[in-house]
Amino acid sequence: MSYIKRGTKSFRMANLALFAGGFNTFAILWSTQPLLPEIANEFHISPAVSSLTLSSTTIALAISMLVVGSLSEVFGRKSVMTISLIASSILAIITALSPNFQLLLLCRILQGIVLAGLPAIAMAYLGEEIDPKSLGMAMGLYISGNSIGGMGGRIISGVLTDYFNWHIALIGIGIISLIASLLFWFTLPKSTHFQPRKFDVVKLGKSLFSQFNEPGLIYLFGTGFLLMGSFVSLYNYIGFQLIAPPYSLSQTIVGFIFIVYIVGTFSSTWMGMLADQHGRRKILQLSLLILLIGACITLNTNLWLKIIGIAVFTFGFFAGHSIASGWVGKLSTHDKAQASSLYLFFYYIGSSIGGTVGGMFYTDFGWIGVIVMIIVFSIIAIGLSVRLGTIAKRKLQLSSHKL
């Protein structure tokens, strides 16, 4: 059984399917982010409380991925991902009908649970089915689908909210996501290298926690936590700043700010290819430095410079996430779906904690408080990448000695 190689029809079909799946997942996940000011206003709650519509979803997603990643070792990759995508699309439409904040929060938690299927498994599918020499590009294309989904979900929900209301906006997201789910189902090639395991809770649990014994993985988990905590904090609260004076932008224009996600689509693929060529450590550190510079630029009060800063920050974030997530599959020696789900568990826990803490900093210190938090996170992440590079180099030396 050969691996799927770059340039083949199967490679194109796999990337199209996972691009559509990523679009579905992240359009739904982030659809409420540009709506936070509207939700806060309608339900008379603070920015930090309104951010729970994201934080509660991401923490439910993080916990669920630990279970779903293990279940996919038993029931297969494609079937679990397909069920997850279709169920989350239907639930997105139901969520739009929420008459109060409590029910909205409950529906978003349920969405987090069912959304777990694709992100917990997609990286493992790619690691198993794609030729190693083509993996960097394939992972980058998958991450670009995530970025397009996140961008599209935010823009669509922002525009529909301005013309109608946030309920109609979420219904629109649900319908589009359902179409993407069907595209995923019909185009993703079946797994040929997957070996199912018997359902044994004890063994699955042991194999899950044994991932922490793999040298270097814990540093990747920490990097994912810090990356996502920074990213969500910036995007959660930039809307509050831009709809207030002196900018006083409309919800539609704020939604279109997310078009800078396009640079993430480019950076995740391009920087992923550079990592294949020049080494993951160097390109990861470069990505983190770019993210840090972009965050600092947003401190400028000029609107256009602020948007440029957001774009630079987004470039660095998606590049870093693409490299770190692809590195997980290389360092894990067994049950790669579980390793991927652990990375994403910490990644989304970072979203929940970082997003909420960022709201506290914004309330107490304004925009500069959010950026100071991101700077601290970025510096710690750079330190982890240095340590990770040392471990990776040591493993390479040990492999050479064995040969």
Solvent accessible surface area in square Angstrom, and as a share of the most:
residue,aa,sasa,rsa
1,M,165,0.74
2,S,95,0.61
3,Y,95,0.36
4,I,21,0.11
5,K,110,0.47
6,R,131,0.48
7,G,58,0.56
8,T,58,0.34
9,K,140,0.59
10,S,49,0.32
11,F,8,0.03
12,R,141,0.52
13,M,61,0.27
14,A,0,0.00
15,N,13,0.07
16,L,79,0.39
17,A,0,0.00
18,L,1,0.00
19,F,66,0.28
20,A,6,0.05
21,G,0,0.00
22,G,0,0.00
23,F,36,0.15
24,N,0,0.00
25,T,0,0.00
26,F,13,0.05
27,A,2,0.02
28,I,1,0.00
29,L,0,0.00
30,W,6,0.02
31,S,3,0.02
32,T,0,0.00
33,Q,3,0.01
34,P,5,0.03
35,L,0,0.00
36,L,0,0.00
37,P,15,0.09
38,E,65,0.29
39,I,0,0.00
40,A,11,0.09
41,N,112,0.58
42,E,80,0.36
43,F,38,0.16
44,H,166,0.74
45,I,44,0.22
46,S,52,0.33
47,P,38,0.24
48,A,23,0.18
49,V,55,0.32
50,S,0,0.00
51,S,0,0.00
52,L,63,0.31
53,T,0,0.00
54,L,1,0.00
55,S,8,0.05
56,S,14,0.09
57,T,0,0.00
58,T,0,0.00
59,I,70,0.36
60,A,10,0.08
61,L,0,0.00
62,A,0,0.00
63,I,97,0.49
64,S,13,0.08
65,M,0,0.00
66,L,38,0.19
67,V,87,0.50
68,V,22,0.13
69,G,0,0.00
70,S,12,0.08
71,L,55,0.27
72,S,0,0.00
73,E,7,0.03
74,V,23,0.13
75,F,127,0.53
76,G,11,0.10
77,R,4,0.02
78,K,42,0.18
79,S,55,0.36
80,V,25,0.15
81,M,0,0.00
82,T,10,0.06
83,I,123,0.63
84,S,10,0.06
85,L,1,0.01
86,I,43,0.22
87,A,37,0.29
88,S,0,0.00
89,S,0,0.00
90,I,88,0.45
91,L,26,0.13
92,A,4,0.03
93,I,52,0.26
94,I,89,0.45
95,T,1,0.01
96,A,0,0.00
97,L,121,0.60
98,S,1,0.01
99,P,96,0.60
100,N,64,0.33
101,F,19,0.08
102,Q,131,0.58
103,L,70,0.35
104,L,0,0.00
105,L,39,0.19
106,L,93,0.46
107,C,12,0.07
108,R,2,0.01
109,I,61,0.31
110,L,76,0.38
111,Q,4,0.02
112,G,0,0.00
113,I,81,0.41
114,V,44,0.25
115,L,1,0.01
116,A,0,0.00
117,G,2,0.02
118,L,0,0.00
119,P,1,0.01
120,A,0,0.00
121,I,0,0.00
122,A,0,0.00
123,M,10,0.04
124,A,1,0.01
125,Y,0,0.00
126,L,0,0.00
127,G,25,0.24
128,E,30,0.13
129,E,2,0.01
130,I,2,0.01
131,D,22,0.12
132,P,81,0.51
133,K,189,0.80
134,S,8,0.05
135,L,17,0.08
136,G,12,0.12
137,M,40,0.18
138,A,0,0.00
139,M,8,0.04
140,G,0,0.00
141,L,47,0.23
142,Y,6,0.02
143,I,1,0.00
144,S,1,0.01
145,G,0,0.00
146,N,9,0.05
147,S,0,0.00
148,I,38,0.19
149,G,0,0.00
150,G,1,0.01
151,M,22,0.10
152,G,11,0.10
153,G,0,0.00
154,R,0,0.00
155,I,23,0.12
156,I,48,0.24
157,S,0,0.00
158,G,0,0.00
159,V,34,0.20
160,L,42,0.21
161,T,11,0.06
162,D,69,0.36
163,Y,164,0.63
164,F,129,0.54
165,N,66,0.34
166,W,6,0.02
167,H,48,0.22
168,I,70,0.35
169,A,0,0.00
170,L,7,0.03
171,I,44,0.22
172,G,16,0.15
173,I,3,0.02
174,G,0,0.00
175,I,90,0.46
176,I,63,0.32
177,S,0,0.00
178,L,56,0.28
179,I,115,0.59
180,A,11,0.09
181,S,0,0.00
182,L,74,0.37
183,L,76,0.38
184,F,0,0.00
185,W,117,0.41
186,F,150,0.63
187,T,19,0.11
188,L,5,0.02
189,P,32,0.20
190,K,162,0.69
191,S,35,0.23
192,T,64,0.37
193,H,43,0.19
194,F,30,0.13
195,Q,130,0.58
196,P,89,0.56
197,R,73,0.27
198,K,183,0.77
199,F,116,0.48
200,D,51,0.26
201,V,102,0.59
202,V,98,0.56
203,K,123,0.52
204,L,9,0.04
205,G,26,0.25
206,K,141,0.60
207,S,14,0.09
208,L,17,0.08
209,F,135,0.56
210,S,32,0.20
211,Q,0,0.00
212,F,74,0.31
213,N,121,0.62
214,E,25,0.11
215,P,68,0.43
216,G,2,0.02
217,L,0,0.00
218,I,82,0.41
219,Y,51,0.19
220,L,0,0.00
221,F,1,0.00
222,G,21,0.20
223,T,0,0.00
224,G,0,0.00
225,F,45,0.19
226,L,14,0.07
227,L,3,0.01
228,M,3,0.01
229,G,0,0.00
230,S,1,0.01
231,F,3,0.01
232,V,2,0.01
233,S,0,0.00
234,L,0,0.00
235,Y,2,0.01
236,N,2,0.01
237,Y,0,0.00
238,I,1,0.01
239,G,6,0.06
240,F,23,0.10
241,Q,39,0.17
242,L,1,0.00
243,I,62,0.31
244,A,39,0.30
245,P,113,0.71
246,P,119,0.75
247,Y,36,0.14
248,S,72,0.46
249,L,30,0.15
250,S,51,0.33
251,Q,13,0.06
252,T,30,0.17
253,I,90,0.46
254,V,2,0.01
255,G,0,0.00
256,F,92,0.38
257,I,12,0.06
258,F,3,0.01
259,I,81,0.41
260,V,15,0.09
261,Y,3,0.01
262,I,89,0.45
263,V,46,0.27
264,G,0,0.00
265,T,32,0.18
266,F,113,0.47
267,S,0,0.00
268,S,0,0.00
269,T,22,0.13
270,W,111,0.39
271,M,2,0.01
272,G,5,0.05
273,M,51,0.23
274,L,33,0.16
275,A,6,0.05
276,D,65,0.34
277,Q,122,0.54
278,H,107,0.48
279,G,33,0.32
280,R,61,0.22
281,R,91,0.33
282,K,121,0.51
283,I,14,0.07
284,L,0,0.00
285,Q,39,0.17
286,L,80,0.40
287,S,0,0.00
288,L,1,0.01
289,L,83,0.41
290,I,36,0.18
291,L,2,0.01
292,L,29,0.14
293,I,86,0.44
294,G,0,0.00
295,A,0,0.00
296,C,54,0.32
297,I,54,0.27
298,T,0,0.00
299,L,71,0.35
300,N,65,0.34
301,T,110,0.64
302,N,76,0.39
303,L,47,0.23
304,W,182,0.64
305,L,74,0.37
306,K,3,0.01
307,I,31,0.16
308,I,92,0.46
309,G,0,0.00
310,I,0,0.00
311,A,21,0.16
312,V,41,0.23
313,F,0,0.00
314,T,0,0.00
315,F,37,0.15
316,G,0,0.00
317,F,2,0.01
318,F,9,0.04
319,A,0,0.00
320,G,0,0.00
321,H,7,0.03
322,S,3,0.02
323,I,5,0.03
324,A,0,0.00
325,S,1,0.01
326,G,10,0.09
327,W,14,0.05
328,V,0,0.00
329,G,19,0.18
330,K,106,0.45
331,L,12,0.06
332,S,3,0.02
333,T,95,0.55
334,H,63,0.28
335,D,29,0.15
336,K,59,0.25
337,A,0,0.00
338,Q,0,0.00
339,A,0,0.00
340,S,2,0.01
341,S,0,0.00
342,L,6,0.03
343,Y,0,0.00
344,L,8,0.04
345,F,41,0.17
346,F,52,0.22
347,Y,8,0.03
348,Y,0,0.00
349,I,25,0.13
350,G,0,0.00
351,S,1,0.01
352,S,8,0.05
353,I,82,0.41
354,G,1,0.01
355,G,0,0.00
356,T,34,0.20
357,V,49,0.28
358,G,0,0.00
359,G,0,0.00
360,M,108,0.48
361,F,65,0.27
362,Y,42,0.16
363,T,93,0.54
364,D,103,0.53
365,F,129,0.54
366,G,26,0.25
367,W,19,0.07
368,I,103,0.52
369,G,4,0.04
370,V,0,0.00
371,I,1,0.00
372,V,73,0.42
373,M,11,0.05
374,I,0,0.00
375,I,45,0.23
376,V,75,0.43
377,F,34,0.14
378,S,2,0.01
379,I,101,0.51
380,I,86,0.44
381,A,1,0.01
382,I,46,0.23
383,G,41,0.39
384,L,39,0.19
385,S,0,0.00
386,V,81,0.47
387,R,102,0.37
388,L,0,0.00
389,G,7,0.07
390,T,61,0.36
391,I,13,0.07
392,A,26,0.20
393,K,132,0.56
394,R,118,0.43
395,K,60,0.25
396,L,125,0.62
397,Q,91,0.40
398,L,99,0.49
399,S,55,0.35
400,S,69,0.45
401,H,153,0.68
402,K,175,0.74
403,L,190,0.94
